[in-house]
């Protein structure tokens, strides 16, 4: 689940936990909302952690030659 769906899950959870006043037999709507809200918050935290640790690679494509550069590798950046 990405960040967008995580925020949607949190929004639905918040609506169920704090805005819905109806009753359903066999289901505690407030508890279900809190569970969705917490699950969304955990997913957002996880996604942010994954995005911060992901490696970034620059791709320089020239006819007949492709170079993949790591962020700290500047040895291939030479003027032609």
mmCIF file as gemmi writes it, N, C-alpha and C atoms, coordinates in Angstrom:
data_model
loop_
_atom_site.group_PDB
_atom_site.id
_atom_site.type_symbol
_atom_site.label_atom_id
_atom_site.label_alt_id
_atom_site.label_comp_id
_atom_site.label_asym_id
_atom_site.label_entity_id
_atom_site.label_seq_id
_atom_site.pdbx_PDB_ins_code
_atom_site.Cartn_x
_atom_site.Cartn_y
_atom_site.Cartn_z
_atom_site.occupancy
_atom_site.B_iso_or_equiv
_atom_site.pdbx_formal_charge
_atom_site.auth_seq_id
_atom_site.auth_asym_id
_atom_site.pdbx_PDB_model_num
ATOM 1 N N . UNK Axp A 1 ? 0.855 -1.16 0 1 0 ? 1 A 1
ATOM 2 C CA . UNK Axp A 1 ? 0 0 0 1 0 ? 1 A 1
ATOM 3 C C . UNK Axp A 1 ? 0.903 1.224 0 1 0 ? 1 A 1
ATOM 4 N N . UNK Axp A 2 ? 0.645 2.157 -0.906 1 0 ? 2 A 1
ATOM 5 C CA . UNK Axp A 2 ? 1.438 3.373 -0.981 1 0 ? 2 A 1
ATOM 6 C C . UNK Axp A 2 ? 0.952 4.419 0.005 1 0 ? 2 A 1
ATOM 7 N N . UNK Axp A 3 ? 1.531 5.608 -0.103 1 0 ? 3 A 1
ATOM 8 C CA . UNK Axp A 3 ? 1.158 6.673 0.825 1 0 ? 3 A 1
ATOM 9 C C . UNK Axp A 3 ? -0.277 7.136 0.583 1 0 ? 3 A 1
ATOM 10 N N . UNK Axp A 4 ? -0.69 7.254 -0.676 1 0 ? 4 A 1
ATOM 11 C CA . UNK Axp A 4 ? -2.049 7.706 -0.976 1 0 ? 4 A 1
ATOM 12 C C . UNK Axp A 4 ? -3.115 6.802 -0.366 1 0 ? 4 A 1
ATOM 13 N N . UNK Axp A 5 ? -3.083 5.492 -0.652 1 0 ? 5 A 1
ATOM 14 C CA . UNK Axp A 5 ? -4.061 4.598 -0.038 1 0 ? 5 A 1
ATOM 15 C C . UNK Axp A 5 ? -3.968 4.568 1.49 1 0 ? 5 A 1
ATOM 16 N N . UNK Axp A 6 ? -2.788 4.79 2.028 1 0 ? 6 A 1
ATOM 17 C CA . UNK Axp A 6 ? -2.644 4.826 3.481 1 0 ? 6 A 1
ATOM 18 C C . UNK Axp A 6 ? -3.407 6.006 4.068 1 0 ? 6 A 1
ATOM 19 N N . UNK Axp A 7 ? -3.315 7.16 3.409 1 0 ? 7 A 1
ATOM 20 C CA . UNK Axp A 7 ? -4.066 8.323 3.877 1 0 ? 7 A 1
ATOM 21 C C . UNK Axp A 7 ? -5.575 8.12 3.717 1 0 ? 7 A 1
ATOM 22 N N . UNK Axp A 8 ? -5.97 7.445 2.646 1 0 ? 8 A 1
ATOM 23 C CA . UNK Axp A 8 ? -7.395 7.144 2.466 1 0 ? 8 A 1
ATOM 24 C C . UNK Axp A 8 ? -7.881 6.224 3.586 1 0 ? 8 A 1
ATOM 25 N N . UNK Axp A 9 ? -7.079 5.22 3.93 1 0 ? 9 A 1
ATOM 26 C CA . UNK Axp A 9 ? -7.426 4.315 5.025 1 0 ? 9 A 1
ATOM 27 C C . UNK Axp A 9 ? -7.545 5.086 6.339 1 0 ? 9 A 1
ATOM 28 N N . UNK Axp A 10 ? -6.63 6.008 6.575 1 0 ? 10 A 1
ATOM 29 C CA . UNK Axp A 10 ? -6.694 6.818 7.79 1 0 ? 10 A 1
ATOM 30 C C . UNK Axp A 10 ? -7.947 7.696 7.803 1 0 ? 10 A 1
ATOM 31 N N . UNK Axp A 11 ? -8.292 8.259 6.658 1 0 ? 11 A 1
ATOM 32 C CA . UNK Axp A 11 ? -9.477 9.116 6.574 1 0 ? 11 A 1
ATOM 33 C C . UNK Axp A 11 ? -10.74 8.328 6.84 1 0 ? 11 A 1
ATOM 34 N N . UNK Axp A 12 ? -10.852 7.166 6.234 1 0 ? 12 A 1
ATOM 35 C CA . UNK Axp A 12 ? -12.036 6.321 6.474 1 0 ? 12 A 1
ATOM 36 C C . UNK Axp A 12 ? -12.101 5.917 7.94 1 0 ? 12 A 1
ATOM 37 N N . UNK Axp A 13 ? -10.961 5.569 8.503 1 0 ? 13 A 1
ATOM 38 C CA . UNK Axp A 13 ? -10.916 5.207 9.912 1 0 ? 13 A 1
ATOM 39 C C . UNK Axp A 13 ? -11.33 6.347 10.819 1 0 ? 13 A 1
ATOM 40 N N . UNK Axp A 14 ? -10.853 7.553 10.513 1 0 ? 14 A 1
ATOM 41 C CA . UNK Axp A 14 ? -11.226 8.715 11.325 1 0 ? 14 A 1
ATOM 42 C C . UNK Axp A 14 ? -12.719 9.004 11.22 1 0 ? 14 A 1
ATOM 43 N N . UNK Axp A 15 ? -13.268 8.873 10.016 1 0 ? 15 A 1
ATOM 44 C CA . UNK Axp A 15 ? -14.713 9.084 9.848 1 0 ? 15 A 1
ATOM 45 C C . UNK Axp A 15 ? -15.511 8.065 10.644 1 0 ? 15 A 1
ATOM 46 N N . UNK Axp A 16 ? -15.109 6.816 10.568 1 0 ? 16 A 1
ATOM 47 C CA . UNK Axp A 16 ? -15.829 5.785 11.319 1 0 ? 16 A 1
ATOM 48 C C . UNK Axp A 16 ? -15.668 5.975 12.83 1 0 ? 16 A 1
ATOM 49 N N . UNK Axp A 17 ? -14.482 6.368 13.262 1 0 ? 17 A 1
ATOM 50 C CA . UNK Axp A 17 ? -14.212 6.487 14.693 1 0 ? 17 A 1
ATOM 51 C C . UNK Axp A 17 ? -14.877 7.709 15.317 1 0 ? 17 A 1
ATOM 52 N N . UNK Axp A 18 ? -14.935 8.812 14.576 1 0 ? 18 A 1
ATOM 53 C CA . UNK Axp A 18 ? -15.363 10.065 15.203 1 0 ? 18 A 1
ATOM 54 C C . UNK Axp A 18 ? -16.637 10.68 14.634 1 0 ? 18 A 1
ATOM 55 N N . UNK Axp A 19 ? -17.044 10.302 13.42 1 0 ? 19 A 1
ATOM 56 C CA . UNK Axp A 19 ? -18.172 10.991 12.797 1 0 ? 19 A 1
ATOM 57 C C . UNK Axp A 19 ? -19.426 10.133 12.664 1 0 ? 19 A 1
ATOM 58 N N . UNK Axp A 20 ? -19.288 8.837 12.587 1 0 ? 20 A 1
ATOM 59 C CA . UNK Axp A 20 ? -20.454 7.973 12.387 1 0 ? 20 A 1
ATOM 60 C C . UNK Axp A 20 ? -21.083 7.682 13.742 1 0 ? 20 A 1
ATOM 61 N N . UNK Axp A 21 ? -22.395 7.892 13.815 1 0 ? 21 A 1
ATOM 62 C CA . UNK Axp A 21 ? -23.102 7.659 15.074 1 0 ? 21 A 1
ATOM 63 C C . UNK Axp A 21 ? -24.065 6.481 14.98 1 0 ? 21 A 1
ATOM 64 N N . UNK Axp A 22 ? -24.112 5.803 13.853 1 0 ? 22 A 1
ATOM 65 C CA . UNK Axp A 22 ? -25.015 4.669 13.675 1 0 ? 22 A 1
ATOM 66 C C . UNK Axp A 22 ? -24.533 3.442 14.424 1 0 ? 22 A 1
ATOM 67 N N . UNK Axp A 23 ? -25.393 2.437 14.47 1 0 ? 23 A 1
ATOM 68 C CA . UNK Axp A 23 ? -25.075 1.195 15.16 1 0 ? 23 A 1
ATOM 69 C C . UNK Axp A 23 ? -25.301 0.021 14.214 1 0 ? 23 A 1
ATOM 70 N N . UNK Axp A 24 ? -24.405 -0.942 14.276 1 0 ? 24 A 1
ATOM 71 C CA . UNK Axp A 24 ? -24.525 -2.172 13.503 1 0 ? 24 A 1
ATOM 72 C C . UNK Axp A 24 ? -24.387 -3.32 14.49 1 0 ? 24 A 1
ATOM 73 N N . UNK Axp A 25 ? -25.336 -4.263 14.462 1 0 ? 25 A 1
ATOM 74 C CA . UNK Axp A 25 ? -25.26 -5.408 15.363 1 0 ? 25 A 1
ATOM 75 C C . UNK Axp A 25 ? -24.019 -6.242 15.068 1 0 ? 25 A 1
ATOM 76 N N . UNK Axp A 26 ? -23.247 -6.554 16.084 1 0 ? 26 A 1
ATOM 77 C CA . UNK Axp A 26 ? -22.072 -7.395 15.934 1 0 ? 26 A 1
ATOM 78 C C . UNK Axp A 26 ? -20.83 -6.662 15.481 1 0 ? 26 A 1
ATOM 79 N N . UNK Axp A 27 ? -20.884 -5.342 15.32 1 0 ? 27 A 1
ATOM 80 C CA . UNK Axp A 27 ? -19.72 -4.575 14.879 1 0 ? 27 A 1
ATOM 81 C C . UNK Axp A 27 ? -19.658 -3.269 15.66 1 0 ? 27 A 1
ATOM 82 N N . UNK Axp A 28 ? -18.524 -3.043 16.289 1 0 ? 28 A 1
ATOM 83 C CA . UNK Axp A 28 ? -18.29 -1.787 16.97 1 0 ? 28 A 1
ATOM 84 C C . UNK Axp A 28 ? -17.646 -0.842 15.959 1 0 ? 28 A 1
ATOM 85 N N . UNK Axp A 29 ? -18.424 0.082 15.428 1 0 ? 29 A 1
ATOM 86 C CA . UNK Axp A 29 ? -17.957 0.965 14.357 1 0 ? 29 A 1
ATOM 87 C C . UNK Axp A 29 ? -16.789 1.827 14.832 1 0 ? 29 A 1
ATOM 88 N N . UNK Axp A 30 ? -16.858 2.308 16.063 1 0 ? 30 A 1
ATOM 89 C CA . UNK Axp A 30 ? -15.773 3.138 16.586 1 0 ? 30 A 1
ATOM 90 C C . UNK Axp A 30 ? -14.468 2.344 16.662 1 0 ? 30 A 1
ATOM 91 N N . UNK Axp A 31 ? -14.516 1.103 17.139 1 0 ? 31 A 1
ATOM 92 C CA . UNK Axp A 31 ? -13.309 0.274 17.224 1 0 ? 31 A 1
ATOM 93 C C . UNK Axp A 31 ? -12.758 -0.028 15.834 1 0 ? 31 A 1
ATOM 94 N N . UNK Axp A 32 ? -13.634 -0.318 14.878 1 0 ? 32 A 1
ATOM 95 C CA . UNK Axp A 32 ? -13.183 -0.57 13.508 1 0 ? 32 A 1
ATOM 96 C C . UNK Axp A 32 ? -12.514 0.672 12.93 1 0 ? 32 A 1
ATOM 97 N N . UNK Axp A 33 ? -13.064 1.849 13.236 1 0 ? 33 A 1
ATOM 98 C CA . UNK Axp A 33 ? -12.462 3.097 12.764 1 0 ? 33 A 1
ATOM 99 C C . UNK Axp A 33 ? -11.09 3.333 13.353 1 0 ? 33 A 1
ATOM 100 N N . UNK Axp A 34 ? -10.94 3.07 14.647 1 0 ? 34 A 1
ATOM 101 C CA . UNK Axp A 34 ? -9.635 3.25 15.293 1 0 ? 34 A 1
ATOM 102 C C . UNK Axp A 34 ? -8.617 2.273 14.709 1 0 ? 34 A 1
ATOM 103 N N . UNK Axp A 35 ? -9.04 1.045 14.446 1 0 ? 35 A 1
ATOM 104 C CA . UNK Axp A 35 ? -8.135 0.051 13.854 1 0 ? 35 A 1
ATOM 105 C C . UNK Axp A 35 ? -7.676 0.51 12.469 1 0 ? 35 A 1
ATOM 106 N N . UNK Axp A 36 ? -8.599 0.995 11.641 1 0 ? 36 A 1
ATOM 107 C CA . UNK Axp A 36 ? -8.226 1.491 10.313 1 0 ? 36 A 1
ATOM 108 C C . UNK Axp A 36 ? -7.321 2.716 10.415 1 0 ? 36 A 1
ATOM 109 N N . UNK Axp A 37 ? -7.622 3.585 11.356 1 0 ? 37 A 1
ATOM 110 C CA . UNK Axp A 37 ? -6.797 4.778 11.546 1 0 ? 37 A 1
ATOM 111 C C . UNK Axp A 37 ? -5.377 4.401 11.931 1 0 ? 37 A 1
ATOM 112 N N . UNK Axp A 38 ? -5.217 3.463 12.843 1 0 ? 38 A 1
ATOM 113 C CA . UNK Axp A 38 ? -3.882 3.024 13.247 1 0 ? 38 A 1
ATOM 114 C C . UNK Axp A 38 ? -3.159 2.271 12.129 1 0 ? 38 A 1
ATOM 115 N N . UNK Axp A 39 ? -3.895 1.433 11.403 1 0 ? 39 A 1
ATOM 116 C CA . UNK Axp A 39 ? -3.275 0.701 10.288 1 0 ? 39 A 1
ATOM 117 C C . UNK Axp A 39 ? -2.774 1.671 9.22 1 0 ? 39 A 1
ATOM 118 N N . UNK Axp A 40 ? -3.552 2.7 8.921 1 0 ? 40 A 1
ATOM 119 C CA . UNK Axp A 40 ? -3.12 3.705 7.954 1 0 ? 40 A 1
ATOM 120 C C . UNK Axp A 40 ? -1.895 4.463 8.427 1 0 ? 40 A 1
ATOM 121 N N . UNK Axp A 41 ? -1.858 4.807 9.719 1 0 ? 41 A 1
ATOM 122 C CA . UNK Axp A 41 ? -0.706 5.525 10.268 1 0 ? 41 A 1
ATOM 123 C C . UNK Axp A 41 ? 0.551 4.663 10.217 1 0 ? 41 A 1
ATOM 124 N N . UNK Axp A 42 ? 0.423 3.383 10.515 1 0 ? 42 A 1
ATOM 125 C CA . UNK Axp A 42 ? 1.567 2.476 10.435 1 0 ? 42 A 1
ATOM 126 C C . UNK Axp A 42 ? 2.045 2.356 8.996 1 0 ? 42 A 1
ATOM 127 N N . UNK Axp A 43 ? 1.115 2.268 8.053 1 0 ? 43 A 1
ATOM 128 C CA . UNK Axp A 43 ? 1.483 2.157 6.637 1 0 ? 43 A 1
ATOM 129 C C . UNK Axp A 43 ? 2.182 3.419 6.147 1 0 ? 43 A 1
ATOM 130 N N . UNK Axp A 44 ? 1.721 4.598 6.564 1 0 ? 44 A 1
ATOM 131 C CA . UNK Axp A 44 ? 2.376 5.85 6.169 1 0 ? 44 A 1
ATOM 132 C C . UNK Axp A 44 ? 3.799 5.88 6.718 1 0 ? 44 A 1
ATOM 133 N N . UNK Axp A 45 ? 3.962 5.521 7.985 1 0 ? 45 A 1
ATOM 134 C CA . UNK Axp A 45 ? 5.287 5.507 8.603 1 0 ? 45 A 1
ATOM 135 C C . UNK Axp A 45 ? 6.216 4.548 7.868 1 0 ? 45 A 1
ATOM 136 N N . UNK Axp A 46 ? 5.719 3.348 7.552 1 0 ? 46 A 1
ATOM 137 C CA . UNK Axp A 46 ? 6.524 2.367 6.822 1 0 ? 46 A 1
ATOM 138 C C . UNK Axp A 46 ? 6.917 2.89 5.441 1 0 ? 46 A 1
ATOM 139 N N . UNK Axp A 47 ? 5.957 3.48 4.724 1 0 ? 47 A 1
ATOM 140 C CA . UNK Axp A 47 ? 6.253 3.984 3.378 1 0 ? 47 A 1
ATOM 141 C C . UNK Axp A 47 ? 7.272 5.112 3.404 1 0 ? 47 A 1
ATOM 142 N N . UNK Axp A 48 ? 7.19 5.984 4.381 1 0 ? 48 A 1
ATOM 143 C CA . UNK Axp A 48 ? 8.169 7.063 4.485 1 0 ? 48 A 1
ATOM 144 C C . UNK Axp A 48 ? 9.556 6.48 4.762 1 0 ? 48 A 1
ATOM 145 N N . UNK Axp A 49 ? 9.627 5.481 5.633 1 0 ? 49 A 1
ATOM 146 C CA . UNK Axp A 49 ? 10.92 4.849 5.932 1 0 ? 49 A 1
ATOM 147 C C . UNK Axp A 49 ? 11.501 4.193 4.687 1 0 ? 49 A 1
ATOM 148 N N . UNK Axp A 50 ? 10.677 3.491 3.928 1 0 ? 50 A 1
ATOM 149 C CA . UNK Axp A 50 ? 11.153 2.826 2.708 1 0 ? 50 A 1
ATOM 150 C C . UNK Axp A 50 ? 11.611 3.848 1.679 1 0 ? 50 A 1
ATOM 151 N N . UNK Axp A 51 ? 10.867 4.944 1.518 1 0 ? 51 A 1
ATOM 152 C CA . UNK Axp A 51 ? 11.247 5.955 0.537 1 0 ? 51 A 1
ATOM 153 C C . UNK Axp A 51 ? 12.552 6.647 0.913 1 0 ? 51 A 1
ATOM 154 N N . UNK Axp A 52 ? 12.814 6.832 2.198 1 0 ? 52 A 1
ATOM 155 C CA . UNK Axp A 52 ? 14.041 7.498 2.621 1 0 ? 52 A 1
ATOM 156 C C . UNK Axp A 52 ? 15.267 6.619 2.428 1 0 ? 52 A 1
ATOM 157 N N . UNK Axp A 53 ? 15.098 5.294 2.471 1 0 ? 53 A 1
ATOM 158 C CA . UNK Axp A 53 ? 16.25 4.401 2.353 1 0 ? 53 A 1
ATOM 159 C C . UNK Axp A 53 ? 16.439 3.868 0.938 1 0 ? 53 A 1
ATOM 160 N N . UNK Axp A 54 ? 15.538 4.173 0.035 1 0 ? 54 A 1
ATOM 161 C CA . UNK Axp A 54 ? 15.653 3.679 -1.337 1 0 ? 54 A 1
ATOM 162 C C . UNK Axp A 54 ? 16.832 4.34 -2.034 1 0 ? 54 A 1
ATOM 163 N N . UNK Axp A 55 ? 17.563 3.573 -2.814 1 0 ? 55 A 1
ATOM 164 C CA . UNK Axp A 55 ? 18.682 4.12 -3.558 1 0 ? 55 A 1
ATOM 165 C C . UNK Axp A 55 ? 18.171 4.853 -4.782 1 0 ? 55 A 1
ATOM 166 N N . UNK Axp A 56 ? 18.805 5.931 -5.075 1 0 ? 56 A 1
ATOM 167 C CA . UNK Axp A 56 ? 18.491 6.707 -6.265 1 0 ? 56 A 1
ATOM 168 C C . UNK Axp A 56 ? 19.595 6.489 -7.295 1 0 ? 56 A 1
ATOM 169 N N . UNK Axp A 57 ? 19.215 6.289 -8.527 1 0 ? 57 A 1
ATOM 170 C CA . UNK Axp A 57 ? 20.178 6.079 -9.596 1 0 ? 57 A 1
ATOM 171 C C . UNK Axp A 57 ? 19.836 7.001 -10.75 1 0 ? 57 A 1
ATOM 172 N N . UNK Axp A 58 ? 20.82 7.719 -11.24 1 0 ? 58 A 1
ATOM 173 C CA . UNK Axp A 58 ? 20.649 8.547 -12.427 1 0 ? 58 A 1
ATOM 174 C C . UNK Axp A 58 ? 21.05 7.729 -13.646 1 0 ? 58 A 1
ATOM 175 N N . UNK Axp A 59 ? 20.268 7.863 -14.693 1 0 ? 59 A 1
ATOM 176 C CA . UNK Axp A 59 ? 20.55 7.125 -15.925 1 0 ? 59 A 1
ATOM 177 C C . UNK Axp A 59 ? 20.902 8.131 -17.006 1 0 ? 59 A 1
ATOM 178 N N . UNK Axp A 60 ? 22.076 7.954 -17.589 1 0 ? 60 A 1
ATOM 179 C CA . UNK Axp A 60 ? 22.507 8.796 -18.694 1 0 ? 60 A 1
ATOM 180 C C . UNK Axp A 60 ? 22.55 7.914 -19.931 1 0 ? 60 A 1
ATOM 181 N N . UNK Axp A 61 ? 21.653 8.173 -20.848 1 0 ? 61 A 1
ATOM 182 C CA . UNK Axp A 61 ? 21.562 7.357 -22.06 1 0 ? 61 A 1
ATOM 183 C C . UNK Axp A 61 ? 22.125 8.134 -23.237 1 0 ? 61 A 1
ATOM 184 N N . UNK Axp A 62 ? 23.112 7.544 -23.882 1 0 ? 62 A 1
ATOM 185 C CA . UNK Axp A 62 ? 23.69 8.093 -25.093 1 0 ? 62 A 1
ATOM 186 C C . UNK Axp A 62 ? 23.609 7.006 -26.153 1 0 ? 62 A 1
ATOM 187 N N . UNK Axp A 63 ? 23.625 7.337 -27.419 1 0 ? 63 A 1
ATOM 188 C CA . UNK Axp A 63 ? 23.56 6.302 -28.449 1 0 ? 63 A 1
ATOM 189 C C . UNK Axp A 63 ? 24.678 5.276 -28.289 1 0 ? 63 A 1
ATOM 190 N N . UNK Axp A 64 ? 24.292 4.024 -28.076 1 0 ? 64 A 1
ATOM 191 C CA . UNK Axp A 64 ? 25.249 2.94 -27.948 1 0 ? 64 A 1
ATOM 192 C C . UNK Axp A 64 ? 25.864 2.786 -26.564 1 0 ? 64 A 1
ATOM 193 N N . UNK Axp A 65 ? 25.482 3.636 -25.606 1 0 ? 65 A 1
ATOM 194 C CA . UNK Axp A 65 ? 26.096 3.564 -24.275 1 0 ? 65 A 1
ATOM 195 C C . UNK Axp A 65 ? 25.115 4.098 -23.235 1 0 ? 65 A 1
ATOM 196 N N . UNK Axp A 66 ? 24.908 3.331 -22.19 1 0 ? 66 A 1
ATOM 197 C CA . UNK Axp A 66 ? 24.055 3.767 -21.081 1 0 ? 66 A 1
ATOM 198 C C . UNK Axp A 66 ? 24.861 3.694 -19.794 1 0 ? 66 A 1
ATOM 199 N N . UNK Axp A 67 ? 24.8 4.748 -18.985 1 0 ? 67 A 1
ATOM 200 C CA . UNK Axp A 67 ? 25.536 4.811 -17.732 1 0 ? 67 A 1
ATOM 201 C C . UNK Axp A 67 ? 24.556 4.955 -16.58 1 0 ? 67 A 1
ATOM 202 N N . UNK Axp A 68 ? 24.763 4.155 -15.549 1 0 ? 68 A 1
ATOM 203 C CA . UNK Axp A 68 ? 23.963 4.237 -14.34 1 0 ? 68 A 1
ATOM 204 C C . UNK Axp A 68 ? 24.843 4.808 -13.235 1 0 ? 68 A 1
ATOM 205 N N . UNK Axp A 69 ? 24.448 5.953 -12.689 1 0 ? 69 A 1
ATOM 206 C CA . UNK Axp A 69 ? 25.251 6.617 -11.674 1 0 ? 69 A 1
ATOM 207 C C . UNK Axp A 69 ? 24.565 6.559 -10.315 1 0 ? 69 A 1
ATOM 208 N N . UNK Axp A 70 ? 25.318 6.157 -9.311 1 0 ? 70 A 1
ATOM 209 C CA . UNK Axp A 70 ? 24.847 6.264 -7.934 1 0 ? 70 A 1
ATOM 210 C C . UNK Axp A 70 ? 25.012 7.725 -7.515 1 0 ? 70 A 1
ATOM 211 N N . UNK Axp A 71 ? 24.275 8.187 -6.521 1 0 ? 71 A 1
ATOM 212 C CA . UNK Axp A 71 ? 24.353 9.603 -6.141 1 0 ? 71 A 1
ATOM 213 C C . UNK Axp A 71 ? 25.752 10.086 -5.79 1 0 ? 71 A 1
ATOM 214 N N . UNK Axp A 72 ? 26.61 9.245 -5.236 1 0 ? 72 A 1
ATOM 215 C CA . UNK Axp A 72 ? 27.951 9.689 -4.847 1 0 ? 72 A 1
ATOM 216 C C . UNK Axp A 72 ? 28.989 9.46 -5.94 1 0 ? 72 A 1
ATOM 217 N N . UNK Axp A 73 ? 28.618 8.83 -7.049 1 0 ? 73 A 1
ATOM 218 C CA . UNK Axp A 73 ? 29.553 8.499 -8.121 1 0 ? 73 A 1
ATOM 219 C C . UNK Axp A 73 ? 29.522 9.581 -9.194 1 0 ? 73 A 1
ATOM 220 N N . UNK Axp A 74 ? 30.571 10.38 -9.252 1 0 ? 74 A 1
ATOM 221 C CA . UNK Axp A 74 ? 30.631 11.436 -10.262 1 0 ? 74 A 1
ATOM 222 C C . UNK Axp A 74 ? 31.766 11.191 -11.257 1 0 ? 74 A 1
ATOM 223 N N . UNK Axp A 75 ? 32.389 10.014 -11.198 1 0 ? 75 A 1
ATOM 224 C CA . UNK Axp A 75 ? 33.523 9.741 -12.08 1 0 ? 75 A 1
ATOM 225 C C . UNK Axp A 75 ? 33.12 9.695 -13.55 1 0 ? 75 A 1
ATOM 226 N N . UNK Axp A 76 ? 31.875 9.352 -13.845 1 0 ? 76 A 1
ATOM 227 C CA . UNK Axp A 76 ? 31.431 9.263 -15.232 1 0 ? 76 A 1
ATOM 228 C C . UNK Axp A 76 ? 30.984 10.621 -15.798 1 0 ? 76 A 1
ATOM 229 N N . UNK Axp A 77 ? 30.9 11.633 -14.957 1 0 ? 77 A 1
ATOM 230 C CA . UNK Axp A 77 ? 30.455 12.951 -15.413 1 0 ? 77 A 1
ATOM 231 C C . UNK Axp A 77 ? 31.638 13.734 -15.935 1 0 ? 77 A 1
ATOM 232 N N . UNK Axp A 78 ? 31.973 13.481 -17.17 1 0 ? 78 A 1
ATOM 233 C CA . UNK Axp A 78 ? 33.063 14.194 -17.804 1 0 ? 78 A 1
ATOM 234 C C . UNK Axp A 78 ? 32.505 14.961 -18.977 1 0 ? 78 A 1
ATOM 235 N N . UNK Axp A 79 ? 33.011 16.147 -19.221 1 0 ? 79 A 1
ATOM 236 C CA . UNK Axp A 79 ? 32.548 16.869 -20.417 1 0 ? 79 A 1
ATOM 237 C C . UNK Axp A 79 ? 33.016 16.168 -21.668 1 0 ? 79 A 1
ATOM 238 N N . UNK Axp A 80 ? 32.158 16.093 -22.666 1 0 ? 80 A 1
ATOM 239 C CA . UNK Axp A 80 ? 32.497 15.434 -23.933 1 0 ? 80 A 1
ATOM 240 C C . UNK Axp A 80 ? 32.962 16.434 -24.948 1 0 ? 80 A 1
